[in-house]
Amino acid sequence: MSSNKKYWKSVEELDKNSSIVEALRNNEFVEEIPTDEFLGNNDALSSSSTTRRDFLKYVGFSTAAATLAACEGPVHKSIPYVLQPEQIIPGVADYYATSVFDGFDFANLLVKTREGRPIKIDNNTIAGAKFSANARIHASILSLYDSMRLKEPKIEGKNSTWSAVDSKIKSSLVDANAKGGQIVLLTNTLASPSTEKLIAEFVGKNPNAKHVVYDAVSSSEALDAFEAVYGERALVDYDFSKASLIVSVGADFLGDWQGGGYDSGYAQGRIPKNGKMSRHFQLESNMTLSGAAADKRLAMSTANQKQALIHIYNVITGSSVAVSLDDKFKSEVNKAAQQLKAAGSKGVLVSGIQDKNAQLLVLAINQVLASEAFSTSGTRQIRKGSNEKVTQLVNEMKAGSIHTLIMSGVNPVYTLADSKSFVEGLKKVKTSVTFSLKEDETALLATIAAPAPHYLESWGDLSLTKGTYSVTQPTIRPLFNTKQFQDVLLSLNGAGGTFYDYLKGNASGIVSGSTWNKVLHDGVFVGAIPASSASSADYSAAAIALAQSKASEGFELVLYTKTGLGDGQQANNPWLQELPDPMTRVSWDNYLTVSNADAKKYALSNEIVANGGLNGSYATITTTDGLKLENVPVIVQPGQAVGTIGLALGYGRKAALKEEMQVGLNAYSLYKGFNNVQSVTLVKADGEHEFACVQGQKTLMGRGDIIKETTLEIFNTKDSEFWNEQPMVSLDHKEVEATKVDLWDSFDRTTGHHFNLSIDLNACTGCGACVIACHAENNVPVVGKAEIRRSRDMHWLRIDRYYSSESTFAGDNERKENIAGLSSSLSTFNEMEKAGDNPQVSFQPVMCQHCNHAPCETVCPVAATSHGRQGQNQMAYNRCVGTRYCANNCPYKVRRFNWFLYNKNSEFDYHMNDDLGRMVLNPDVNVRSRGVMEKCSMCIQMTQATILNAKREGRVIVDGEFQTACSNACSTGAMIFGDVNDKESKVTKLAEDERMYHLLEHVGTKPNVIYHVKVRNT
């Protein structure tokens, strides 16, 4: 049967006595309409004999607002090219293949440029380009146009020149070599063969020099373990598409674990094919993207995770190391271990526990399984940092033994837990240089602050995995007086030429069998991929040592990186600040995530207030050595393991950030010993924090056919009518399917193109890449924290996150089926509304459904919204008078109203209020004015460009050419866009699939967006 289980989006919804939540459900706009803000003062209307009251009565508030706004329409002057650049055709986009690695995020990309301006990031889909852009990389296009970037080199805080910088560094090196002082290059992981060769040459010319690699978010223990066994400092690049059973112990591999990028392979096994799909066990403390996707999730502390890992090791290898696992977890952990053993080579285990012994056990387990998903060929080269060497460097700096320190791609004053020691040591360094995009915390204290170019302005090469080679190429000339770290290194080495020349020469020895031009065109090259050979290791001793680990005293604090800000490099990026976190749906903040049981114990709470905003308690946390972080906001997080709390890194920055972006608290201060797990005590603090949270906004009012899901067993053994039940209505006193009853006549849509967008709930991980891509493509404005609190977010695409009331789908159905009578029904459903300690999670992207029978179109008094022949619900912005009738009549709550002018408005001081920031705007899409409605257009500009290109080239459009921004950004294949009139297209087959359903199908809107029933392998 279909799922009618109770879903809830926020803890506050479960309070049956909450009149505020009930009011919010039934009111689209929760605050009084700010009439005066739109109409201005009486003088503005003094020329009219009509009173303001009559004016509003007869014309309507929104019409008046739009009319007044229309009087202020801007006039733009265009200046033509005197001599048109040969490569640029006005109105036609150019694409450049490139790759990016900033020390944390990495991807193979196509960059879209218009008239010489990079305006959008796309994924490079050529063979060999395996890493797709996440939300942060999609947003990095906006960081190129950040007006807070460092624009000139500075010496001692004063503007200088590159010649002065070059001279000062060279004289410092001469002095260091003469006096025997140490020279240190401190960089992030580079993964660049050419840069690493340059550094090796620099060290060779300076006998007292050394290179130290520092990753702000460390993977050192996993690197140490792999190096001990395989002799190489690298990470395994797992292929989850080859696994039928996945066991993850504290590894959020759908998030940022080991750099991320595993979601594509994972999704391949999660879509049921031929009655089969992979099974996924997740053992974790924080609720993560991986935990949300898992078939079975166990919420447990890291201490218990270590014991669980030892138990799995015992089962797989036949060892008998003593285990002290909590009784409540033994059965499920043993079940996971036995199934993993039975899966053999089709099973894989991963772990994010930051302990070398734990990582050694991971290697041992996968070796015994002979796991196909675990391959030591093609290892990841994106983490090389050493905690030990970084700690040693800080001690040497404090001792005064470092003469010259040259930094690139790092900000240790912000990211080091013991940054005070680093600052103390930095004062004893004679010459310190930092190459940075921003005048960040470290640049402010360094002797020389050297402005580095953005990766879209740079040349470079990358070897993200062993055996692969990719090129970074500039897509625009440098916007400021910047210089690459590599060009400076060339000068310091006494070499002539540019880094481009050096790069091209070095590449010739790597891309044998290909050419430089071809690699530059493709962006990637795949060569021979050697495997690493394993040596012996004492795994039993590692297991025994791990078993001696002690549990945290007090609370176990688990530090993590959020989908939005990651390690904090792009904290000045408003797209990322406003991106709601997939789990908590909070933007513009970091916070403590606390379990419901612990929240009650310490009187911590969240509540939705009268204006629709979410408020929460504050807490103060203190580490065992007395370090405090005071007044940290608290979010009550279902699924958080009892006795643990979570806190995101990457927030709390101040330097080189606009005031609006200076949010949150710096959790790096608690990242002691580079360990993401710390023992802390927690005390409630006074006051309430105001969150910008969208989880209680735009709800679909609890209707039961929003999320449809079933189990793999039912999917395989029952007809689709059982698990994908069709809504029925009464027609002539007979029950018929709702889809066969229409209020309007249908039209023949079989001629020409007709677009559908398919969304597979099994493949969607909630990563948010589609949301940022939509922002970039469609010039979606940023509104800020205060407006988000007022339910006025402007996201054209949102990813709803639902919690289920029971921990298992089967348990939900069983309770419903045992209901007997009205009183039993009321009490049972009331109980089912209470959140489980570990609820299941579903993500659902929702945008305009482009209904063939659209309720918005029938109520628009000026025909501003209408239906096109190709299935798109279109918006004529210059016709819209802002009545908002369409928004009121939309059952999906996907229309947005421009309460203000967000472009060139100092009240919204984000990229659209900045001449440089506006360079990111897409000229193919209007920037909307105040007082009009906007929404997803199904990227009509992209579909029309595809049609025109094919027409000009005189060919038929092939399947896969039609794309929207969201489908193009989706790396898991959850979103597929295409023409359903092409009977061979992928989207046509998906539209005919038995898992297909429409959102709120019983309403009869006949959407062109289709969803697929979520199947869990429980």
N, C-alpha and C positions, 0 to 999 in steps of 0.2 A: 504494500500500500504506500501511498505518498506520505511525505512527512508533514504532519501538522503540529510538530512539537513546538513548544513555546521558545521563541528566540528573544533575547534582550540585548540591547546595545550598551547599557550602562547599569552599574549597580543601583543607581538612584531610581531607575524604573521599577525596581522590585518593591519599593516602599508603597504599599497599597494606600497609605494615608497621605501621600504627597500630592497636594492640590496643585502645586507648581508644575510638577511633571505632567500631570493630567492636562493642565491648561496649555502647556507647551505642545502637547500632542495635537491639540485641536486648534491651535493658532499658528498660522504660517509665520506671521510677523509678531514677535513677542513684545516689542516696544511700541509705544504710541508713535504714529507717523510724525516725523519732524517737519511739520508744515512750514514753520517760519524759516527753517534753513533753506527751503527751496524758493519760497516766495519773496524773501527779503523783507524790506520794510514797506511802510505805507507809501513812501515817496515813489517806489518803483511802479506803483499802480495808480499814481495820482492823476495821470492823464485820462483815466477811464472813469466814466460816471457810475460804473457798476461797483458796488461795494465788494470788499474781499469776500464776505460771506456768500453773497449772491454769485460772485465769480466762481467760487468753489462749488457751489450748489449746482450751477448750470453746466459748467465746463468740466469740473472734476479736478481734484488736486494734481494728479499726475500729468494731465494735459497741460495745466498751467505751468508746471515745473518744466516740462519739455519745451513749451513755447518760449519761455523766458531763456532757457539754456540755448535754444536755437538762434536767438538774437546775438549770441556771443560766438558764433561759428568762426573758427580760425581761418586765416588766409595764408597760404604757403606759396613762396616763390621758388621756382625751379631754375637752376643754372645748368645749362647743357655743357657737355664735353666740348672743348675747343678741338682737341685731338682725341678721338675715342681710343682707349686702350685696345690693343689687338685681341686680348684674351676675354674681354668683357663685352657681352651683348646685353644692353639694358633690358630688364624684365626676365632674363633667362638665368637660372641658377647654375652655378658651377659647383662641382663636388671634388674634394680632395681626400685621398686615403691617407690616414695618419694613425698613430697609436699614442696612447698616453699612459704614463705611470708617474704618480706624484709621491711615491713612497708608501702610499696606502691603497689607492684605487688604480685600476688599470683596465684597459680595453682596446680593442681594434675598432677604428672609427671611420666613418665618412663624414666630412664636414661640409655642410651646405653654405655656400657664400652667395651673396647678392650684391652686385656692383662693388665687389671687392671687400664686402663685410661678411665675416662669418656670422651666421644667424641661427644655426641649428646643428645639433649633433645627431647623427644616425649611426646605426650599427653597420659595420663592414661585414657583409655576408659571404664574401668570396671564400673559397675553400682554403682552409688553413687559418682563417681569422676566427678563433674559437671563443674569444672573450667579448661579451656584450657590455654595453654601458649600463651602469646602475643609475639611480636617481641623481647621485652627486655628480657623476660625469656628464649627464645630460644638462645639469645646471651649471657646469663649469664654463659654458659659453658666456654666461652672464658675468662670471668673475673676470673674464677678459676685459670687460668694459667697466670695471670697478674704479670709480673716481678716487678711491682711497689708496690706490696702488702707489708704491714708491716710484717716483718719476725721475729723480736725479740721484747720482751717487752722493753720499754724505760722508764727511770725515769729521769726527768729533761733533756730530750733530748739525754741521753746517754744509750747505750745498757745495759740491766740488765738481771736479772733472774726472773723466776716466784716466787721463794721462797722469793726474796727481795720484789717483788710486793705484795705478800700475806702478808708479815710482815708489810709493810708500810701501807697498807689499814687497817689491824686489829688495829695497833697502833693508827691510825687516828680515828677509830671508838671508841676506848676506851677513847681517849682524848675528843672526841665530847660528849660522854655520861657523862663523868666526869664534863665537863664545861657547859653542857646544850645546846651545839651547835646543830644546825639542820643538819640532814643527809637527803639527797635527792637522790633518784634513778630517773634519767631522761631517759626514754626509748621511742622508737617508740611504736605504737600499737603492742602488742605481739601476741594476739589471740591464746596464748598457755596456756592451762589449767595447765600444770605442772609448767611452768615458773611463772605464776601468783600465784600459790600456794607457790612456793619458795619465791617470793617477799613478800607475806603476812606473811610468817614465819620470814623473815628478819625484816620486820616492827614490828612484835610482839616482837622480841628480842631486838629491838632498839626503845625505846619509843619516841625518838625525830626524828624518820625517817618517811618519806612519799614518796609515789610513784607519780610522775607526768608523764603523757603521752603526747607526743608531736609529731604531724604529720606535716611534712614539708609543705605539701599541705593540708590545713585544710578542714574538713567537719563539723566543730563544730556547725554551725547553724542548719544543718539538724539533727545532734545528739541532740542538745538542744531541738528542736521541738519535736522529737520523744520521748525523755525522759519526756517532759512535759505532753504528751498525754498518753504514754504507760508505763511510769515508768522505762524504760530501755534505757541505752545509747547504741544505735545500729542504724543500717540503714535497710530500707526495701530492701529485695531481690526480685526485680520485675521479673516476668516471662512474657516476651513479647510474647511468643508463644501463650498465652491465650487471647491476645488482637487483636481485629479486627480494632480498631482505637487507634492511639497513638498520643498524643499531648505532645510535649516537649518544655518547655519554658527555654531556656538557658542551657539545659543539653545535653552534648555530650556523650550519653550513649553507643555509639559505640566506643568511645575513652576511656578516663580515669575517667569519671564521677563516683564517688563513687566506684572507683577501677576497673571499666570496667567489662568485662566478660559477658556482656548481648548480645553479637552479635549472639551467637548460637540460643537462643530462638527467637530473632528478625528475623533471616533469615528464620526460619520455617514458619512464616506467610507471608513472602515476595515472596515466589515462588507460582505462581498462580496454584491452585488446584480446580478442579470442578468449574472453572469460578470465584473463589474468591481469594482474597489476602488482607492482612491488608492495612490500609491507615495511612499515617504518615504526621503530620504537625510538622514543626520545626520552632520555633521562636528563633533567635539568632543574635549575632553581628558578631563574627568571622565565616568564612566558616570552618565548621568542617566535620568530617566523617559522623556524624548523619545528618547534613544539606545536604551533598552530596547525601545521600541515600533517603532523604525525597521526598514525592510526591508533597508537597507544602512547600516551604521555604519562610519565611518572614525575611528579613534582618532588624533588629531593635536594637536600643540601649537597655541597661539593664533597663534604666528608663522607656522606653516604654514597655519592657517585664513585668515589675512590674504592670503597668496599665492593660496590656492585661490579666495577671493572675487574677487580681481583676474582670475584666469583665467576664472571664470564671467562676469564683467563683459565681458571681451574677447569671449567666444563670443556672448553675448547682443547686445551693441551693435556688434560688428565692430571694436572698438578693438584696439590692438596694444601695450599697455603691457607692458614687460618684467616677467617673472615668474620667481622663483627658488623653485619648488616642488620638494620632495623627489621624486626619481624614483619611489619606491614608491607615491606617491599620484596621480601624473599621470594614469594610465589611468582610475581610478575617478572622479576629479574631472572629467575631460573627459567621461566617460560621463554624469555627473549634469548637466553643463552642456548637453550636446547634447540630452538628454531634456527638460530644462527649456525649451530653445529650441523644441523640437518641440511641447511642451504649449501654448505660447503663453498665451492668456488663462486657460487652466485650470492654469497653473503659478504658483507663488509662491515667493519666497525671503525668508527671515528671518535675522537675525543678532543675536547677543548680544555681539559684539565691542565693547568700550568704547573706541571711537575715532570721532570725528566723520567722518573721511574714509570709514571703513568703512560707517557708517550712510548717508552720502550715496550710496555705490554701491548699497546696498540699495534706496533710493528710485529710483535710475536704472534698475536692472534691472527692477523691477516696473512702472515707467512704460513701458519698451520692450515688455514682455510684455503690457501692458494687462491685468494680472492682475485677475480678478474677485474674488479673495480679498483684494486690496489696495484698500481704499476710503478716500479722504480725507474722506468724509462720516461723521459719527458718530464722530469721533476720541475717543480715551480722554483723560479729564481727571484721571487718578489719579496722574500724576507731573508735578510742576511745578518741582521743586528745581533750583537752579543751584549747581554746584560753585564757580564763580567768586565768586558773591555770598557764599556761606558762608565761603570763605577770606578774602574782604575783611572780613567782619564780625569774624572772629577777630583779624585784624591791627588793626582799629580798637579792639577791646576791649583788646588788649595796649598800644595807644598811649594808652589812657585817655580816648578820645573818646566812649565810649558812657556816657550818664548813667543811663538806665533801660532795662532789658532785660526784656521780658515774653515768656515762652515757653509754648507749649501743644503737647502731643502729641509732644514731642521729648525726648531724653535724651542730649545731646551729650557729657556727661562720660563716658558709657559707649561711645557709638557712633562718636565722632570718632577717627580714627587718631591725630591729634595732640591728644589730649584735655588733655595737660599745658599746651599753649598756651592752650586754652580756659579751663582752670581758672585759669591765671595772669591771663588777661584778665578773668575773672569777678570776681576779687578787686578789680579796679580799677573795676568797675561800681558806682555808688553804690547803686542799688536793682535787685535781680534778683528776678523772680517766675517761678515755674513752675507751671503747671496740670498735675497728674499724678494718675493713679489710685493710684500707689504713692509712698512716700517713697524714690524711686530715687536713683541716684548723683548726678543733677543736683539733685534736691530737697534732698538733704542739704547742699549747698553754697550754695543760693540764699538770698537774704534772706527771701523769703516762699515757703512751700510751700503751694499752694492745692489742696485735694482736689477732683478732677474726678469727676463721676458716670460710671458705666459707660454704654455706649451704650444698654443696655436700660433705663436710668433717664433718658434724655435726649430732648429734642426736637432735630430738625435736618432739613436737607434736603441732597440730593446730586444732582449732575449727573455721573454716572460716565462717561457718553459724551455728546457734544454732541447736543442735541435730546431727551435723556431727563431726567426729573425724578423723584426718589423721595424719600419722607419717612421720617425716623427718628422713631419715637414711643416714649414710655416704656411699659414693660409692668409696671412695679412702681414704687412710690414709692421715692425715694432711701433706701438703707439707712443712710447716714451723713450727716454734716453737710457735704454737698458743694454746689458751685455750678458751673454751666456757665460756661465761658470767655466765651460770648456774652452771658450775663446781666451779667457784670462789665463787658464792653465797652460794653453799653448804659448802664450806670451811669456809666462814664468819659466817654461821649459826652454825658451830661446828658439822656438820653432817658428817658421814663417807660415804664411797662408792663413786661411780661415778654418773654423771647425768643419764647415761643409766640405772643404777639400780633404781634410783629414778623415772625415766620416766616409766619404766616397771611396777613398783609397783603402781604408780598412775593410769596407764592405766587400771589396773585390775578392778577398780571401775567404769570405764566409759564404757568399751566395754562388758558389761554383755550380755551373750548369744553368745559371740564369744571368740576367743583366741588371745593371743598376737602374736603368729606365723602367724595366718591367717590375722590379721590386718597388720602385717609387710609385708606379701606377697602381699595383695591387695592394701595396701597403704591408704585405706579409710575404715571407718565404719560409718554406718548410724543408729542412734538410734531413740528414740521417739523425735518428734519435737513439743515442746509445743508452743502454741500461746500466744501472749501478749494481755492482756485485756485493752481496752481503757478507759480512764477517761474523764471527761468533760473538754473542753477548750473553751475559749472565742474567737471563730474564727472571729466573727464580729469585735471585737476590733482589732484583728490582721489585718483584711482587711482595717479598717479605718486608722490604723497606717501606713500600707504599702502605702496607697494612698497619704500620706503626704510626701513621699520620693521625694527629689528634684533631678532634672537632673544634670549631671556633668557640671561644668563650663569648657569651652574649649572642649578639646577632652576627650572622655571616653576611658581610657586604660583598655583593658581586658587581664589579664594575664592567660596563659593556659600552659599545658604540651604537648610537642610534642610526636608523636608516637615513635620517636627514643630514646631520652634521658629521657623522663619522668621527674622525680624529680631531675635528675642529678647524682644519685648514681653511674651509670656506664659510667661516662664521659670519662674514659680511655679505653673504648671498641671501637676499630676501626670499627667493624661491624656496630655498631649503629651510629657512627659518619658518616659513608658513606651511610647509608640507606636514600634514598631520602624521604623527607616529602611527604605524599600522596597528599597534596593539592598544595603546591608550587613547588614540585619536587626539592627542594634545600637540599643539604647535607652540613655538616661541618659548620653550622652557625645557629644562631637565628637572628631575624630581626623584624622590624615593618611591619605589614600588614596594608595597607592603601587602601581605596576605590579609584576607578578611578577618581571620582569627586573631592575628597580631594587632590589627587595627582596632578591634574591639577591646583587646587587652590593654592597649595604651591610649584608648579614647581618641583615636585618630579617625577622621571622617572626611568624606566628600559630600557636597550637596549642590544641587542645581538651584540657583537663586532666581528671583523674579524676572530678571532680564534674559534668562536663558543661559547665563554663564555658569561655569563650574567653579566652585570654591573648595579649598581644601586646607587641612591643618598644616602647621609647620612642625618640624622635629629637628633636634640637634643630635648629631652623631659624633661619638668620640672614639678614637682608636685606642688600642691597649697602651700605646706610648704617649697618650695625652693629646694627640692632635685633634682639634675640633673643627667641624663644619657646621656652622650655626644656621638656623632658620631655613632648612631645606624643605621645600614644598613636598607634600605627600599625596600620592595617588594610590587608592585601594585597588590592587590588581588581582582579579580572579586568576587562579593558577600559579600564583607566587608560592613557592614552598614555604611552609611555616618555619619561622626561625631564620629566614633569610630576607634581605632587602636588596633591591637593585638601584643603581645610579649610573647615569650615562656620562661618559667622557665627552670632551669637545665643546663644552659651554664655559661661560664665565670669563671670556676674553674681553679686554678693554681696548688694547692698542690697535690703532688703524681700523677701527670699526665705527660706523655711524652709531649715534646714540641709541637708535631704535633696535640695533642688533646686539647691544651689550646686555644680553640676558643670561640668566642661569648662573650656576655656581661651578667653579673649577674643581672637578672631581679628580683631576690628575694629582692634586695635593695628597690624595689618599692612596695613590698607586705606588705604595711603598714596596721596594724590592722588585718592581716590575711584575707584581703579582696582582691579578684581578680579583682575588679573594682576600678580604681583610676581616679581622675580628673587631667589632665595634659594639658600643652600647648606644641605646637610643632613648631619648627623653623628649616628651612632647614640649613644644615651645608655644609661646603666646601668639595670637593673631591668626588671620586667615589669608591664604594666598589666592589670587585671582588667576585662574587658568584660561588660556584660549583653547577651548576644547569643543570639537564638533560632534562628539559622540551622542549627545542628546538632541541634536538639531536635525531637521529634515528627516525625521523618522517616517517610516512607512506604516506607522500606526498598528504594528503588531499583526498585520494580516498574514495568514499562515502559509501562503504560497510564494513568499519571497525567496526563501531558500528551500530547494528540494534536494533531499539526499537519501541515500539508501546504503546498504552494506553490499559487499561483493557477493556474498552468498545469496542474498535475495535477488540481486541483479542477475545472477547466473541461473537461478532456479524458478523465478517468477516472470510472468509476462510483464511487458512495460506498463500495461494498464494498472498494474498493482503498485509499482514503485514510482511511476510518473503519471499519476492519476490526472485525468482531464477534468477541469471544472464543468459542472453541469448547471443548466438553467431550465426553467419551465417554459415550454412553447406549446400552446394549445393543450395545456394540461398534461404534457408529456415531457419527460426529462430528455434533453438533448445536450450535446456538447456545446459549450459557450462559444467556441470558435466557429460554429455553424450558424450562429444567429447574429445578424447585423442590423444596426440602426440606419446605416447608410448603404447606398448602392456601391458596389465595388467597380473598379475600372480595370480594363485590360492593361496589365503591366508587363506583358511578355515581349513587347517591342523595345529595342534599345537596351540600355543598361538598367539594372535594378540592384541596388547595393544592400547587402546585409553585413552585419558585424556579429560574429560568433564569439561567445565568451564561455570558456570551459572552467567551471569552478574547481575541477580537479587539478588543473594546471596553474591556476592563479595563486601566487604566494604572497600577494599583498605588498610587493616590494616598492611600489610607488613610482617606478620609472616612467610609466605611462602618464602619470599626472604631470610630471615635470616636462615631458616631451610635449604635452598638450599646451602647457604654459608657453613654451618657446615658439611653437608653431602658430598659436592663435592669439598672441599678445594678451594673455590673461593677466589682469592687474593684480598687484599685491595690495592688500587692504590694511594689514597690521593687526596687532593683538587686540586692540580695543574693539575694532569692527568684527573680528572673529567672535568675540564674546557676545556681540549683539546678533549673532546668527547671520552675518552678512558676508560670509566668505564668497569668493568669486570663482572657485574651482569649477571648471566646466565638467570635470570628471572627478568623482569621488570614489573611494574604495571603502564601502561599508564593511564594518567588522561586527559579526554577530557571535555572541556566546549562546550555547544551548543550555537548557536548564538542567539536563542530566549529563553525567559523565560519559554515557554511551547512548547511542541511538536506539539500540535494542531495549535498553532499560526504559527509555522514554515511551516507546510504543507499548511495552508490556504494562506500564502503569495506566496508560490511556485505555487499553483494552479491558482492564479490570474494573473500570469505573461502573458503578451500579446506581442509577438514579441521580436525581438532580442534586441532592445534598452531597452525595459522594463526589459528583462532578465538580461542584464548587470547591469543596475542600481539597480535592486532589489537584485540580488545576492551580489552586492557590499555592499548594506546596511545590508544584512543579515550577512556579515562577521564582522560587528561591534558588540562588546560584549554588552550584556545586563548588567544592573546593578546587576542582580541576576540570572545568567545563571544556567541551569541544568548541572549536573556533571555525568559523567560515568567513572567507573574504568574498566580497561581491562588488566588482566595479559597476558603477551606475552612472550613465550619462543620458542625454536625451535619447529616447528610444525610437525616435523618428517613425512615429506611428502612421500607418497608412490611413487609419481613422483617428486622426489626432484631435483630442478634445480642446487643445489650445487654439487650434485654427478656427473653430466654430464660434469662439467668444471674442476674438479680436475685432474691435469695431472699425479698424482701419486697414485690415488685411495685411498687417505687417508680417505676420507669420503665415506661411502657406506651404503647400506640398508640391515638390517637384516631381517630374516624370521618373526620375531615377531613384526615388524612395527617400530623399532627404527632406526633412522638415526645415524650411529655409527661413531666414530672418532678414527683412529689409529694414536695416537700422534707421534709415532716414524717414521711414514711415511711422515708426513706433512712437507713440505718445505716452507710453509708460503707465497705462491703466493697471497693469499687473493682473488683469483678468486671466491671462494665459497661465500665469504662475499659480493662481488659485485653482484653476481647472486641471492642472497637471497632476495626475496621480503619483508621479515618480519624483516630484520635488526637485527637478533638475534645472529649472530656469533661475537666472540670477538677475537682480535689478541693480543698476548703477545708481546707488544712492548719492554718489558724489562723482565729480570729475577726478579720476585718479591720475590722469596724465597732466604733467606740468602743474602740479598742485603741491605746495609746500606742506600741506597738512598730511600728505602721504609721501614722505621723503624717501622714496625707494628709487628703483632704476628709472621709472617713467618721469621722475621729477629731476632728471639729470641728463644734460646734453650727451654725455658719453654713454650713459646707461641706455638711452633710447636708440643707440646704434644697433642693439640686438633685435629691434622690432622687425617683424616680417612685413615687407611692403605689400604682400598679397592679401593681407587681412586688415580690415579697418580697426582703428583704435576707437573704441566706443565712447560716446559722450554720456554726460550725466542724464539720468531720467529715461534711459532706454533699457529694454530687456536684452539679455544675451544668453547664449547657451551653446552646447556642442552643435557644430554644423556638419558633423561627419566629414570634416576637412574637405569641404567641397572644392576649395582651391587646389587641393592635391589631386582629386579625381579628375577635375577638368584639365589640369596640366597633363595628366597621363593620356587622356583622350586626344588632346591637341598634338602631343608629341607623336602618338601612333598615326594620327591622321597626316601629319606633315611627312612622316617617314613612309607612309603608304603601306601599312601593315596592320595585322590583327593584334589586338592586345592579348597577351598571354596571361594565364592565371598566375597571380602573385604580384603583378605589376600594380594593381590598385592597392593603395595603402592609405591608412589614416595615421596620424601622429602616434596614437596609442598602440595600434597594431604593429607599427614599424618599430616601436621601442620595446615591445614585449619579447623578452628573450626566451620565455618558456613555451611559446606557442599557445598561450591561453586565449589570445585575441587573434582571430583570423578574419580578415576583411576581403570582400570580393563581390563579384557579380553573380547573382543567383539565376540570371537568364543564361549564363554560360553553364550548361548542364554538366560539364566535365570539371567545373571548378571545385576547389576544396570546400568553399563555403556552401555550395549547393548540397554536397554530400553531408555536411554537418547539419544543414537545415532539415535534412530528411532522416537524420539519425534518431534512434528511439530515445536517446537521452535528452533530446532537445525540448525546451519549453520556453514560454514567454513570461516575462515578469508581469504579475497581476493579470493573467490571461483572461480571467472572468470579466474584466472590465470591458473587453471587446475593442481595445485600441489597435490591435493587429500591428505590433511593433516590428521594425526591421532590425532590431537587436535581439539576438537569440541567446539563450543560456543553455548550459548542459548540466544535468543532474549530477550532484557531487556523490561519488561512490567512495566509501571508506572500506579498507581491507581490515576490518576488526575481527 
